[in-house]
Amino acid sequence: MRLFMTLIAPLLGWIAFQLFHLPLFKGSKAKHRFVMKLFRYAADYGSVRALSVYGHLLHFRGEGMNNRIQGLIYLERAADKGDSKAAYQMGKIFEEGYQTYPADPLKAVKYYRQSAESGHILALRRMVDICSKGELQQEKSGIDAAYWLDQLEAGHY
């Protein structure tokens, strides 16, 4: 049964995403609860997109500190599975620190780098700053800054 659920998790995440953006019943609490349950179900069974979207919704729009922290847990899982948007957000979280996530410059750079390697524009810009200014316990490196700037300007992503 778990294998079946893991296989359909991306489909459930896609359905939740489509319902979330559907203007029908906009503002409906019942629709919101149903969509959030679909996102959570898909996320819990490994859908990377659902992990990312559900994490963002909980962290940035959730009510109460527990929901916001739970959102970070989902975002971190999505980032660890390769989601560039979630990786960028985790870079920001570890750069600034947030509640049970203390500031950790090395983790911040790790997540920014991961996101930049996937082509996330804001992460590329942040990596240019980190390398050119020597921020987040990194040494200044004109070569690395030039590399990230080239990636940013090339716009291959």
C-alpha positions, 0 to 999 in steps of 0.5 A: 500500500505504501508503494502505491501511495508513493507512486501517486503522491506526485499526482495528488500534489499536482491535483492540489496545486491545480485546485489551489490556483482554481478561482472556483470557490476562491476564499472557501475555507472548505476548499483550503482545508481540502487542498492543504490535506492533499498537499500534506498527504502528497508531501508525506509520501515524497512528492518534492513539489508538494513538500515545497509548496506545502512548506511555503504555505505553512511557513509564510501563510500559516497561523501560529509558530508551530505551523511556521516551524512545521513549514520549515521542516517540509521546506528543508526536506524539499531542499534536501530532495533538490528543490531549488526554491526551497533550497534558496529559502533554507539558505535565507533561514540558515543565514538569518536564523529562525526559532529552532533553526539557529543561524548557520553560515555553512549550511546557508552557503550549502543551500544557496550553492545548491539553489544557484547550481539549479539556476535560481536567480536570487541564489545566483545573485546571493552567491556573487555577493558571498564570494565577492564580499567574503560573507558567511565565513567564506573567503573573498574569491574573485574567481568564484564571484566571476563564475557565479556572475557568468552563470547569472549573466548567461541565463542558461536557466 
